[in-house]
């Protein structure tokens, strides 16, 4: 069977821009097809009927905003790569555009040859995976990407809300969720339980707003989740002048004879093994791996809460 030809959709009502792009992109006619839409409504119809690999859209369209089109595409066509062009300042829309999966923001007037190169790069980027949040929560997905030291953009969506965590070499560097940014957005995204996730290449113009390491962020986020759960269940919170004591990372090793680095390596391996077992449906093996990790680091709050969640899921399915 002949492979499907990639398709690029240009969404803009400015005829001179459309003609200039079409003329330059025509030289790649042997590599991909170019489709045109003058409004978000027409673009949405095309996206519904035809698999599109890359969308190039203006922000200001005659019927509704290109950002509304991106919001719809992020939920309905999350695999599609997005390039946004605008004649206005990009700083006001950058975070929102990236949260919807935008790979590049380009200010009009732009060099059409640079746009062609950007489209070719977007077509060449096939890495990424996605799924739904059920047994694998947003915390699980973030943790797996950090342990694997990935460089990627993790986009989460729940209903009409969406956001993204940007990870560089296994460390979160920025996050955005609705009107929140930085660590506040990161902690909010850890609460997403039902929805979908999708990874994409890391955009080149992300500004770092998160400086703490991923272990601290996950432990602190889980501590906040645990505190909210206990408060919701009517349990008394620990007495504290302002907030509960902070859990530090790495925890003090139980056995002083072993170097901390060896402990950390063993624990990371067991955590990763547990998630691999869980993805394969082997809950008992995942529980065994995490219990062994907790035996090595008995004060690791993250492992303890993962086990509690796993045991709760298993009990609910009996």
RABEL-V635660 format. One record per pair of residues at least 12 apart in sequence whose C-alpha atoms are under 10 Angstrom apart, sorted by sequence separation. I is the first residue (numbers start at 0). J is the second residue. D is the distance in whole Angstrom. If there is no record, write none. Layout:
i->I j->J d->D
i->I j->J d->D
//
This chain:
i->9 j->21 d->9
i->21 j->33 d->8
i->42 j->54 d->9
i->56 j->68 d->9
i->69 j->81 d->8
i->92 j->104 d->9
i->105 j->117 d->10
i->141 j->153 d->8
i->152 j->164 d->6
i->153 j->165 d->6
i->162 j->174 d->7
i->163 j->175 d->6
i->164 j->176 d->9
i->173 j->185 d->8
i->174 j->186 d->9
i->175 j->187 d->9
i->176 j->188 d->7
i->250 j->262 d->10
i->272 j->284 d->9
i->273 j->285 d->4
i->274 j->286 d->10
i->276 j->288 d->9
i->290 j->302 d->8
i->20 j->33 d->10
i->21 j->34 d->9
i->56 j->69 d->9
i->69 j->82 d->10
i->83 j->96 d->8
i->140 j->153 d->9
i->151 j->164 d->8
i->152 j->165 d->5
i->153 j->166 d->8
i->162 j->175 d->5
i->163 j->176 d->7
i->174 j->187 d->10
i->175 j->188 d->9
i->249 j->262 d->10
i->250 j->263 d->9
i->272 j->285 d->7
i->273 j->286 d->7
i->289 j->302 d->6
i->290 j->303 d->8
i->293 j->306 d->9
i->21 j->35 d->9
i->42 j->56 d->9
i->69 j->83 d->9
i->82 j->96 d->9
i->83 j->97 d->10
i->90 j->104 d->10
i->103 j->117 d->8
i->151 j->165 d->6
i->152 j->166 d->6
i->161 j->175 d->9
i->162 j->176 d->4
i->163 j->177 d->10
i->171 j->185 d->9
i->174 j->188 d->9
i->249 j->263 d->8
i->271 j->285 d->9
i->273 j->287 d->8
i->274 j->288 d->9
i->289 j->303 d->8
i->54 j->69 d->9
i->81 j->96 d->9
i->82 j->97 d->10
i->89 j->104 d->7
i->102 j->117 d->9
i->103 j->118 d->10
i->150 j->165 d->8
i->151 j->166 d->5
i->152 j->167 d->9
i->161 j->176 d->6
i->162 j->177 d->7
i->270 j->285 d->8
i->272 j->287 d->10
i->273 j->288 d->5
i->274 j->289 d->9
i->81 j->97 d->9
i->89 j->105 d->8
i->102 j->118 d->10
i->137 j->153 d->10
i->150 j->166 d->5
i->151 j->167 d->7
i->160 j->176 d->8
i->161 j->177 d->7
i->162 j->178 d->10
i->164 j->180 d->10
i->269 j->285 d->9
i->270 j->286 d->10
i->272 j->288 d->7
i->273 j->289 d->6
i->289 j->305 d->8
i->290 j->306 d->8
i->7 j->24 d->10
i->34 j->51 d->9
i->39 j->56 d->9
i->66 j->83 d->9
i->88 j->105 d->10
i->89 j->106 d->7
i->149 j->166 d->7
i->150 j->167 d->4
i->151 j->168 d->8
i->160 j->177 d->7
i->162 j->179 d->9
i->163 j->180 d->10
i->164 j->181 d->9
i->226 j->243 d->9
i->271 j->288 d->9
i->272 j->289 d->8
i->273 j->290 d->10
i->289 j->306 d->7
i->17 j->35 d->8
i->33 j->51 d->10
i->38 j->56 d->9
i->39 j->57 d->9
i->54 j->72 d->10
i->65 j->83 d->8
i->81 j->99 d->9
i->82 j->100 d->9
i->83 j->101 d->7
i->87 j->105 d->10
i->88 j->106 d->8
i->102 j->120 d->10
i->103 j->121 d->9
i->137 j->155 d->8
i->148 j->166 d->8
i->149 j->167 d->6
i->150 j->168 d->5
i->151 j->169 d->9
i->162 j->180 d->9
i->164 j->182 d->10
i->269 j->287 d->9
i->270 j->288 d->7
i->271 j->289 d->9
i->17 j->36 d->9
i->32 j->51 d->10
i->37 j->56 d->10
i->38 j->57 d->10
i->39 j->58 d->10
i->65 j->84 d->9
i->80 j->99 d->10
i->81 j->100 d->6
i->82 j->101 d->6
i->83 j->102 d->8
i->84 j->103 d->8
i->85 j->104 d->8
i->86 j->105 d->9
i->87 j->106 d->7
i->88 j->107 d->10
i->102 j->121 d->8
i->148 j->167 d->8
i->149 j->168 d->5
i->150 j->169 d->6
i->152 j->171 d->9
i->269 j->288 d->5
i->270 j->289 d->6
i->273 j->292 d->9
i->286 j->305 d->9
i->287 j->306 d->10
i->17 j->37 d->9
i->33 j->53 d->10
i->34 j->54 d->10
i->35 j->55 d->10
i->36 j->56 d->9
i->37 j->57 d->10
i->39 j->59 d->10
i->40 j->60 d->10
i->65 j->85 d->10
i->80 j->100 d->7
i->81 j->101 d->5
i->82 j->102 d->6
i->83 j->103 d->6
i->84 j->104 d->6
i->85 j->105 d->7
i->86 j->106 d->6
i->87 j->107 d->8
i->148 j->168 d->5
i->149 j->169 d->5
i->150 j->170 d->8
i->151 j->171 d->10
i->154 j->174 d->10
i->156 j->176 d->9
i->164 j->184 d->8
i->165 j->185 d->10
i->223 j->243 d->9
i->268 j->288 d->9
i->269 j->289 d->6
i->270 j->290 d->10
i->286 j->306 d->7
i->31 j->52 d->10
i->38 j->59 d->9
i->39 j->60 d->7
i->40 j->61 d->10
i->41 j->62 d->10
i->79 j->100 d->8
i->80 j->101 d->7
i->81 j->102 d->6
i->82 j->103 d->5
i->83 j->104 d->5
i->84 j->105 d->5
i->85 j->106 d->5
i->86 j->107 d->5
i->145 j->166 d->7
i->147 j->168 d->8
i->148 j->169 d->3
i->149 j->170 d->8
i->150 j->171 d->9
i->152 j->173 d->10
i->153 j->174 d->9
i->154 j->175 d->10
i->155 j->176 d->9
i->163 j->184 d->9
i->164 j->185 d->7
i->222 j->243 d->9
i->268 j->289 d->10
i->269 j->290 d->9
i->270 j->291 d->9
i->285 j->306 d->9
i->286 j->307 d->10
i->38 j->60 d->6
i->39 j->61 d->8
i->40 j->62 d->7
i->77 j->99 d->9
i->78 j->100 d->9
i->79 j->101 d->10
i->80 j->102 d->7
i->81 j->103 d->7
i->82 j->104 d->6
i->83 j->105 d->6
i->84 j->106 d->6
i->85 j->107 d->6
i->86 j->108 d->7
i->144 j->166 d->8
i->145 j->167 d->9
i->146 j->168 d->10
i->147 j->169 d->7
i->148 j->170 d->7
i->149 j->171 d->10
i->152 j->174 d->9
i->154 j->176 d->10
i->162 j->184 d->8
i->163 j->185 d->8
i->222 j->244 d->10
i->266 j->288 d->9
i->269 j->291 d->7
i->270 j->292 d->7
i->12 j->35 d->10
i->14 j->37 d->9
i->37 j->60 d->8
i->38 j->61 d->6
i->39 j->62 d->7
i->40 j->63 d->8
i->42 j->65 d->10
i->77 j->100 d->8
i->80 j->103 d->10
i->81 j->104 d->9
i->82 j->105 d->8
i->83 j->106 d->9
i->84 j->107 d->7
i->85 j->108 d->8
i->86 j->109 d->9
i->132 j->155 d->9
i->141 j->164 d->8
i->144 j->167 d->10
i->145 j->168 d->8
i->146 j->169 d->6
i->162 j->185 d->9
i->222 j->245 d->9
i->266 j->289 d->8
i->269 j->292 d->6
i->270 j->293 d->10
i->286 j->309 d->7
i->6 j->30 d->9
i->7 j->31 d->7
i->8 j->32 d->9
i->9 j->33 d->7
i->10 j->34 d->9
i->11 j->35 d->8
i->12 j->36 d->8
i->13 j->37 d->8
i->37 j->61 d->8
i->38 j->62 d->6
i->39 j->63 d->6
i->52 j->76 d->10
i->84 j->108 d->9
i->85 j->109 d->10
i->127 j->151 d->8
i->129 j->153 d->9
i->131 j->155 d->9
i->132 j->156 d->10
i->141 j->165 d->10
i->144 j->168 d->9
i->145 j->169 d->4
i->146 j->170 d->9
i->164 j->188 d->8
i->185 j->209 d->9
i->222 j->246 d->8
i->268 j->292 d->9
i->269 j->293 d->9
i->285 j->309 d->9
i->286 j->310 d->8
i->4 j->29 d->9
i->5 j->30 d->7
i->6 j->31 d->5
i->7 j->32 d->6
i->8 j->33 d->6
i->9 j->34 d->6
i->10 j->35 d->6
i->11 j->36 d->7
i->12 j->37 d->5
i->37 j->62 d->9
i->38 j->63 d->8
i->39 j->64 d->7
i->40 j->65 d->10
i->43 j->68 d->7
i->47 j->72 d->10
i->51 j->76 d->9
i->53 j->78 d->9
i->54 j->79 d->7
i->55 j->80 d->9
i->56 j->81 d->8
i->57 j->82 d->9
i->58 j->83 d->7
i->59 j->84 d->9
i->70 j->95 d->9
i->73 j->98 d->9
i->74 j->99 d->9
i->84 j->109 d->9
i->126 j->151 d->9
i->127 j->152 d->9
i->128 j->153 d->9
i->129 j->154 d->9
i->130 j->155 d->10
i->131 j->156 d->10
i->132 j->157 d->9
i->141 j->166 d->9
i->144 j->169 d->6
i->145 j->170 d->6
i->162 j->187 d->10
i->163 j->188 d->8
i->181 j->206 d->10
i->266 j->291 d->8
i->267 j->292 d->8
i->4 j->30 d->7
i->5 j->31 d->5
i->6 j->32 d->5
i->7 j->33 d->5
i->8 j->34 d->5
i->9 j->35 d->5
i->10 j->36 d->5
i->11 j->37 d->5
i->12 j->38 d->7
i->38 j->64 d->9
i->39 j->65 d->6
i->42 j->68 d->8
i->43 j->69 d->10
i->46 j->72 d->8
i->50 j->76 d->9
i->52 j->78 d->8
i->53 j->79 d->6
i->54 j->80 d->6
i->55 j->81 d->6
i->56 j->82 d->7
i->57 j->83 d->6
i->58 j->84 d->6
i->59 j->85 d->7
i->66 j->92 d->9
i->69 j->95 d->10
i->70 j->96 d->9
i->73 j->99 d->5
i->127 j->153 d->9
i->129 j->155 d->10
i->131 j->157 d->10
i->143 j->169 d->9
i->144 j->170 d->9
i->145 j->171 d->8
i->162 j->188 d->8
i->181 j->207 d->8
i->182 j->208 d->8
i->183 j->209 d->10
i->219 j->245 d->7
i->265 j->291 d->10
i->266 j->292 d->5
i->283 j->309 d->10
i->4 j->31 d->6
i->5 j->32 d->6
i->6 j->33 d->6
i->7 j->34 d->6
i->8 j->35 d->6
i->9 j->36 d->6
i->10 j->37 d->6
i->11 j->38 d->7
i->12 j->39 d->10
i->38 j->65 d->9
i->39 j->66 d->9
i->51 j->78 d->9
i->52 j->79 d->5
i->53 j->80 d->5
i->54 j->81 d->5
i->55 j->82 d->5
i->56 j->83 d->5
i->57 j->84 d->5
i->58 j->85 d->6
i->59 j->86 d->9
i->69 j->96 d->8
i->72 j->99 d->8
i->73 j->100 d->7
i->142 j->169 d->9
i->144 j->171 d->10
i->161 j->188 d->9
i->181 j->208 d->5
i->182 j->209 d->6
i->189 j->216 d->10
i->218 j->245 d->9
i->219 j->246 d->7
i->265 j->292 d->7
i->266 j->293 d->8
i->282 j->309 d->8
i->283 j->310 d->10
i->3 j->31 d->9
i->4 j->32 d->7
i->5 j->33 d->9
i->6 j->34 d->7
i->7 j->35 d->9
i->8 j->36 d->7
i->9 j->37 d->8
i->10 j->38 d->6
i->11 j->39 d->9
i->39 j->67 d->8
i->40 j->68 d->8
i->43 j->71 d->8
i->47 j->75 d->8
i->50 j->78 d->10
i->51 j->79 d->6
i->52 j->80 d->6
i->53 j->81 d->6
i->54 j->82 d->6
i->55 j->83 d->6
i->56 j->84 d->6
i->57 j->85 d->6
i->58 j->86 d->8
i->59 j->87 d->10
i->69 j->97 d->10
i->70 j->98 d->9
i->71 j->99 d->9
i->72 j->100 d->9
i->73 j->101 d->9
i->141 j->169 d->9
i->180 j->208 d->8
i->181 j->209 d->6
i->182 j->210 d->9
i->189 j->217 d->8
i->218 j->246 d->7
i->219 j->247 d->9
i->266 j->294 d->9
i->282 j->310 d->9
i->9 j->38 d->10
i->10 j->39 d->7
i->39 j->68 d->6
i->43 j->72 d->8
i->46 j->75 d->9
i->47 j->76 d->9
i->50 j->79 d->8
i->51 j->80 d->9
i->52 j->81 d->9
i->53 j->82 d->7
i->54 j->83 d->8
i->55 j->84 d->7
i->56 j->85 d->9
i->57 j->86 d->9
i->58 j->87 d->9
i->66 j->95 d->8
i->69 j->98 d->9
i->70 j->99 d->6
i->141 j->170 d->10
i->180 j->209 d->9
i->181 j->210 d->9
i->182 j->211 d->9
i->218 j->247 d->8
i->263 j->292 d->10
i->266 j->295 d->7
i->38 j->68 d->10
i->39 j->69 d->9
i->42 j->72 d->10
i->46 j->76 d->8
i->66 j->96 d->7
i->69 j->99 d->6
i->70 j->100 d->9
i->84 j->114 d->10
i->141 j->171 d->9
i->161 j->191 d->10
i->186 j->216 d->8
i->190 j->220 d->9
i->215 j->245 d->10
i->218 j->248 d->8
i->262 j->292 d->9
i->265 j->295 d->8
i->266 j->296 d->8
i->282 j->312 d->10
i->283 j->313 d->9
i->10 j->41 d->9
i->11 j->42 d->10
i->65 j->96 d->10
i->68 j->99 d->10
i->69 j->100 d->8
i->157 j->188 d->10
i->174 j->205 d->10
i->185 j->216 d->8
i->186 j->217 d->8
i->189 j->220 d->7
i->190 j->221 d->9
i->215 j->246 d->8
i->265 j->296 d->10
i->270 j->301 d->10
i->282 j->313 d->8
i->10 j->42 d->7
i->43 j->75 d->10
i->67 j->99 d->10
i->69 j->101 d->8
i->82 j->114 d->9
i->156 j->188 d->9
i->173 j->205 d->7
i->174 j->206 d->10
i->185 j->217 d->9
i->188 j->220 d->10
i->189 j->221 d->8
i->215 j->247 d->7
i->216 j->248 d->10
i->263 j->295 d->9
i->270 j->302 d->8
i->273 j->305 d->10
i->277 j->309 d->9
i->9 j->42 d->8
i->46 j->79 d->9
i->66 j->99 d->8
i->155 j->188 d->8
i->161 j->194 d->9
i->163 j->196 d->9
i->165 j->198 d->10
i->172 j->205 d->8
i->173 j->206 d->7
i->174 j->207 d->9
i->175 j->208 d->10
i->186 j->219 d->8
i->187 j->220 d->8
i->190 j->223 d->10
i->214 j->247 d->9
i->215 j->248 d->6
i->262 j->295 d->7
i->263 j->296 d->9
i->266 j->299 d->10
i->8 j->42 d->8
i->58 j->92 d->9
i->154 j->188 d->10
i->155 j->189 d->10
i->157 j->191 d->7
i->160 j->194 d->10
i->161 j->195 d->9
i->162 j->196 d->10
i->163 j->197 d->9
i->164 j->198 d->10
i->165 j->199 d->10
i->166 j->200 d->10
i->167 j->201 d->8
i->172 j->206 d->8
i->173 j->207 d->5
i->174 j->208 d->8
i->182 j->216 d->8
i->186 j->220 d->5
i->189 j->223 d->10
i->190 j->224 d->7
i->214 j->248 d->7
i->215 j->249 d->9
i->262 j->296 d->8
i->82 j->117 d->8
i->156 j->191 d->8
i->157 j->192 d->8
i->158 j->193 d->9
i->161 j->196 d->10
i->163 j->198 d->9
i->165 j->200 d->9
i->166 j->201 d->8
i->172 j->207 d->5
i->173 j->208 d->5
i->174 j->209 d->8
i->185 j->220 d->8
i->186 j->221 d->9
i->189 j->224 d->8
i->214 j->249 d->8
i->270 j->305 d->10
i->82 j->118 d->8
i->155 j->191 d->8
i->157 j->193 d->6
i->158 j->194 d->7
i->165 j->201 d->7
i->171 j->207 d->9
i->172 j->208 d->6
i->173 j->209 d->5
i->212 j->248 d->9
i->266 j->302 d->9
i->8 j->45 d->9
i->81 j->118 d->9
i->156 j->193 d->9
i->157 j->194 d->4
i->158 j->195 d->9
i->164 j->201 d->10
i->165 j->202 d->9
i->171 j->208 d->9
i->172 j->209 d->5
i->173 j->210 d->9
i->183 j->220 d->10
i->186 j->223 d->8
i->187 j->224 d->10
i->8 j->46 d->9
i->58 j->96 d->10
i->80 j->118 d->9
i->155 j->193 d->10
i->156 j->194 d->6
i->157 j->195 d->7
i->171 j->209 d->7
i->172 j->210 d->7
i->182 j->220 d->9
i->186 j->224 d->9
i->82 j->121 d->9
i->155 j->194 d->7
i->156 j->195 d->5
i->157 j->196 d->9
i->170 j->209 d->9
i->171 j->210 d->8
i->172 j->211 d->9
i->81 j->121 d->8
i->155 j->195 d->6
i->156 j->196 d->6
i->165 j->205 d->8
i->170 j->210 d->9
i->171 j->211 d->8
i->172 j->212 d->9
i->80 j->121 d->6
i->154 j->195 d->8
i->155 j->196 d->5
i->156 j->197 d->9
i->165 j->206 d->10
i->170 j->211 d->8
i->171 j->212 d->7
i->172 j->213 d->9
i->253 j->294 d->9
i->254 j->295 d->8
i->79 j->121 d->10
i->80 j->122 d->8
i->154 j->196 d->6
i->155 j->197 d->7
i->165 j->207 d->9
i->170 j->212 d->6
i->171 j->213 d->6
i->253 j->295 d->7
i->254 j->296 d->9
i->6 j->49 d->9
i->7 j->50 d->9
i->8 j->51 d->7
i->79 j->122 d->10
i->153 j->196 d->7
i->154 j->197 d->5
i->155 j->198 d->9
i->169 j->212 d->9
i->170 j->213 d->6
i->252 j->295 d->8
i->253 j->296 d->7
i->6 j->50 d->7
i->7 j->51 d->6
i->8 j->52 d->8
i->9 j->53 d->9
i->10 j->54 d->7
i->11 j->55 d->8
i->12 j->56 d->10
i->13 j->57 d->9
i->80 j->124 d->9
i->153 j->197 d->6
i->154 j->198 d->6
i->165 j->209 d->10
i->169 j->213 d->8
i->170 j->214 d->9
i->252 j->296 d->6
i->253 j->297 d->8
i->5 j->50 d->8
i->6 j->51 d->5
i->7 j->52 d->6
i->8 j->53 d->6
i->9 j->54 d->6
i->10 j->55 d->6
i->11 j->56 d->6
i->12 j->57 d->8
i->80 j->125 d->10
i->152 j->197 d->8
i->153 j->198 d->5
i->154 j->199 d->8
i->171 j->216 d->9
i->251 j->296 d->8
i->252 j->297 d->9
i->253 j->298 d->9
i->4 j->50 d->10
i->5 j->51 d->7
i->6 j->52 d->5
i->7 j->53 d->5
i->8 j->54 d->5
i->9 j->55 d->5
i->10 j->56 d->5
i->11 j->57 d->6
i->55 j->101 d->10
i->152 j->198 d->5
i->153 j->199 d->7
i->170 j->216 d->10
i->250 j->296 d->7
i->251 j->297 d->9
i->252 j->298 d->9
i->3 j->50 d->9
i->4 j->51 d->10
i->5 j->52 d->6
i->6 j->53 d->7
i->7 j->54 d->6
i->8 j->55 d->6
i->9 j->56 d->6
i->10 j->57 d->6
i->11 j->58 d->9
i->12 j->59 d->9
i->13 j->60 d->9
i->54 j->101 d->9
i->57 j->104 d->10
i->78 j->125 d->9
i->141 j->188 d->10
i->151 j->198 d->6
i->152 j->199 d->5
i->153 j->200 d->9
i->166 j->213 d->9
i->249 j->296 d->9
i->250 j->297 d->9
i->251 j->298 d->8
i->4 j->52 d->10
i->5 j->53 d->8
i->6 j->54 d->9
i->7 j->55 d->8
i->8 j->56 d->8
i->9 j->57 d->9
i->10 j->58 d->9
i->11 j->59 d->8
i->12 j->60 d->7
i->55 j->103 d->10
i->56 j->104 d->10
i->57 j->105 d->9
i->138 j->186 d->10
i->141 j->189 d->9
i->150 j->198 d->10
i->151 j->199 d->6
i->152 j->200 d->6
i->153 j->201 d->9
i->250 j->298 d->6
i->251 j->299 d->9
i->11 j->60 d->7
i->12 j->61 d->7
i->53 j->102 d->10
i->55 j->104 d->10
i->57 j->106 d->10
i->78 j->127 d->9
i->140 j->189 d->10
i->150 j->199 d->9
i->151 j->200 d->5
i->152 j->201 d->5
i->249 j->298 d->10
i->250 j->299 d->7
i->10 j->60 d->8
i->11 j->61 d->9
i->55 j->105 d->10
i->57 j->107 d->9
i->78 j->128 d->9
i->102 j->152 d->10
i->138 j->188 d->8
i->139 j->189 d->9
i->150 j->200 d->8
i->151 j->201 d->5
i->152 j->202 d->8
i->248 j->298 d->10
i->249 j->299 d->8
i->250 j->300 d->9
i->78 j->129 d->9
i->137 j->188 d->7
i->138 j->189 d->6
i->150 j->201 d->7
i->151 j->202 d->9
i->247 j->298 d->10
i->248 j->299 d->8
i->77 j->129 d->9
i->100 j->152 d->8
i->137 j->189 d->6
i->138 j->190 d->8
i->246 j->298 d->9
i->247 j->299 d->9
i->248 j->300 d->10
i->100 j->153 d->9
i->136 j->189 d->8
i->137 j->190 d->8
i->138 j->191 d->9
i->246 j->299 d->9
i->247 j->300 d->10
i->11 j->65 d->9
i->98 j->152 d->9
i->100 j->154 d->7
i->136 j->190 d->9
i->137 j->191 d->6
i->138 j->192 d->9
i->144 j->198 d->10
i->246 j->300 d->8
i->10 j->65 d->8
i->97 j->152 d->9
i->98 j->153 d->9
i->99 j->154 d->8
i->100 j->155 d->10
i->136 j->191 d->7
i->137 j->192 d->7
i->246 j->301 d->10
i->98 j->154 d->7
i->99 j->155 d->9
i->136 j->192 d->6
i->137 j->193 d->9
i->140 j->196 d->9
i->97 j->154 d->9
i->98 j->155 d->8
i->99 j->156 d->9
i->135 j->192 d->9
i->136 j->193 d->8
i->137 j->194 d->9
i->140 j->197 d->10
i->10 j->68 d->10
i->98 j->156 d->9
i->134 j->192 d->9
i->135 j->193 d->10
i->136 j->194 d->9
i->137 j->195 d->9
i->55 j->114 d->9
i->132 j->191 d->8
i->133 j->192 d->7
i->134 j->193 d->10
i->136 j->195 d->10
i->137 j->196 d->8
i->132 j->192 d->6
i->133 j->193 d->6
i->136 j->196 d->10
i->99 j->160 d->10
i->100 j->161 d->10
i->131 j->192 d->9
i->132 j->193 d->5
i->133 j->194 d->8
i->98 j->160 d->10
i->99 j->161 d->7
i->100 j->162 d->9
i->131 j->193 d->7
i->132 j->194 d->5
i->133 j->195 d->9
i->55 j->118 d->8
i->98 j->161 d->7
i->99 j->162 d->7
i->100 j->163 d->8
i->131 j->194 d->6
i->132 j->195 d->6
i->54 j->118 d->9
i->98 j->162 d->5
i->99 j->163 d->8
i->130 j->194 d->9
i->131 j->195 d->4
i->132 j->196 d->7
i->53 j->118 d->7
i->97 j->162 d->8
i->98 j->163 d->5
i->130 j->195 d->6
i->131 j->196 d->6
i->52 j->118 d->10
i->53 j->119 d->9
i->95 j->161 d->9
i->96 j->162 d->10
i->97 j->163 d->7
i->98 j->164 d->8
i->129 j->195 d->7
i->130 j->196 d->6
i->131 j->197 d->9
i->54 j->121 d->10
i->95 j->162 d->8
i->97 j->164 d->10
i->98 j->165 d->10
i->129 j->196 d->5
i->130 j->197 d->7
i->145 j->212 d->10
i->146 j->213 d->9
i->53 j->121 d->7
i->94 j->162 d->9
i->95 j->163 d->9
i->97 j->165 d->10
i->128 j->196 d->8
i->129 j->197 d->4
i->130 j->198 d->10
i->145 j->213 d->7
i->146 j->214 d->10
i->52 j->121 d->8
i->53 j->122 d->7
i->94 j->163 d->9
i->128 j->197 d->6
i->129 j->198 d->6
i->145 j->214 d->9
i->52 j->122 d->7
i->127 j->197 d->7
i->128 j->198 d->6
i->129 j->199 d->9
i->127 j->198 d->5
i->128 j->199 d->8
i->142 j->213 d->8
i->7 j->79 d->10
i->126 j->198 d->8
i->127 j->199 d->5
i->141 j->213 d->9
i->142 j->214 d->8
i->7 j->80 d->9
i->8 j->81 d->10
i->9 j->82 d->10
i->10 j->83 d->10
i->11 j->84 d->9
i->126 j->199 d->7
i->127 j->200 d->8
i->7 j->81 d->10
i->10 j->84 d->10
i->125 j->199 d->9
i->126 j->200 d->7
i->124 j->199 d->9
i->125 j->200 d->9
i->142 j->217 d->8
i->98 j->174 d->9
i->124 j->200 d->7
i->141 j->217 d->9
i->77 j->154 d->9
i->97 j->174 d->10
i->98 j->175 d->7
i->97 j->175 d->9
i->98 j->176 d->7
i->139 j->217 d->10
i->222 j->300 d->8
i->77 j->156 d->10
i->94 j->173 d->10
i->98 j->177 d->9
i->121 j->200 d->9
i->138 j->217 d->7
i->221 j->300 d->8
i->222 j->301 d->8
i->225 j->304 d->8
i->94 j->174 d->9
i->95 j->175 d->8
i->221 j->301 d->7
i->224 j->304 d->10
i->73 j->154 d->9
i->74 j->155 d->9
i->94 j->175 d->7
i->95 j->176 d->8
i->218 j->299 d->8
i->219 j->300 d->9
i->220 j->301 d->9
i->73 j->155 d->9
i->74 j->156 d->7
i->94 j->176 d->9
i->95 j->177 d->8
i->138 j->220 d->9
i->218 j->300 d->7
i->219 j->301 d->9
i->222 j->304 d->9
i->73 j->156 d->8
i->74 j->157 d->9
i->94 j->177 d->9
i->95 j->178 d->9
i->138 j->221 d->9
i->217 j->300 d->10
i->218 j->301 d->6
i->221 j->304 d->8
i->74 j->158 d->8
i->94 j->178 d->9
i->217 j->301 d->7
i->218 j->302 d->9
i->221 j->305 d->9
i->74 j->159 d->8
i->94 j->179 d->10
i->70 j->156 d->10
i->73 j->159 d->10
i->74 j->160 d->9
i->94 j->180 d->8
i->215 j->301 d->10
i->218 j->304 d->10
i->24 j->111 d->9
i->74 j->161 d->9
i->214 j->301 d->9
i->23 j->111 d->7
i->24 j->112 d->9
i->27 j->115 d->9
i->31 j->119 d->10
i->71 j->159 d->9
i->73 j->161 d->8
i->22 j->111 d->9
i->23 j->112 d->7
i->26 j->115 d->10
i->30 j->119 d->9
i->70 j->159 d->8
i->20 j->110 d->10
i->21 j->111 d->10
i->24 j->114 d->9
i->70 j->160 d->9
i->16 j->107 d->9
i->20 j->111 d->6
i->23 j->114 d->9
i->24 j->115 d->6
i->31 j->122 d->9
i->70 j->161 d->8
i->16 j->108 d->9
i->19 j->111 d->7
i->20 j->112 d->9
i->23 j->115 d->7
i->24 j->116 d->10
i->27 j->119 d->9
i->30 j->122 d->10
i->16 j->109 d->10
i->19 j->112 d->10
i->20 j->114 d->8
i->21 j->115 d->10
i->24 j->118 d->9
i->16 j->111 d->9
i->20 j->115 d->8
i->24 j->119 d->10
i->100 j->197 d->9
i->102 j->199 d->8
i->100 j->198 d->9
i->101 j->199 d->9
i->102 j->200 d->7
i->103 j->201 d->10
i->104 j->202 d->9
i->100 j->199 d->7
i->101 j->200 d->10
i->102 j->201 d->7
i->103 j->202 d->6
i->104 j->203 d->10
i->100 j->200 d->9
i->101 j->201 d->10
i->102 j->202 d->5
i->103 j->203 d->7
i->104 j->204 d->9
i->100 j->201 d->10
i->101 j->202 d->8
i->102 j->203 d->8
i->103 j->204 d->8
i->100 j->202 d->9
i->102 j->204 d->9
i->97 j->201 d->9
i->97 j->202 d->8
i->97 j->204 d->10
i->97 j->205 d->9
i->7 j->118 d->8
i->93 j->204 d->9
i->94 j->205 d->9
i->93 j->205 d->9
i->94 j->206 d->10
i->7 j->122 d->9
i->6 j->122 d->9
i->5 j->122 d->8
i->77 j->195 d->9
i->77 j->196 d->9
i->78 j->197 d->8
i->80 j->199 d->8
i->74 j->194 d->10
i->77 j->197 d->7
i->78 j->198 d->9
i->79 j->199 d->10
i->80 j->200 d->9
i->147 j->267 d->10
i->74 j->195 d->8
i->77 j->198 d->9
i->78 j->199 d->8
i->146 j->267 d->7
i->74 j->196 d->10
i->77 j->199 d->9
i->146 j->268 d->9
i->73 j->197 d->9
i->146 j->270 d->9
i->147 j->271 d->9
i->146 j->271 d->7
i->143 j->270 d->9
i->142 j->270 d->9
i->143 j->271 d->7
i->142 j->271 d->9
i->143 j->274 d->8
i->139 j->271 d->10
i->142 j->274 d->9
i->143 j->275 d->9
i->140 j->274 d->9
i->139 j->274 d->8
i->135 j->274 d->8
i->135 j->277 d->8
i->134 j->277 d->8
i->135 j->278 d->8
i->134 j->278 d->8
i->134 j->280 d->10
i->138 j->301 d->10
i->139 j->305 d->9
i->138 j->305 d->9
i->136 j->308 d->10
i->134 j->308 d->9
i->135 j->309 d->10
i->134 j->309 d->8
i->134 j->312 d->8
//
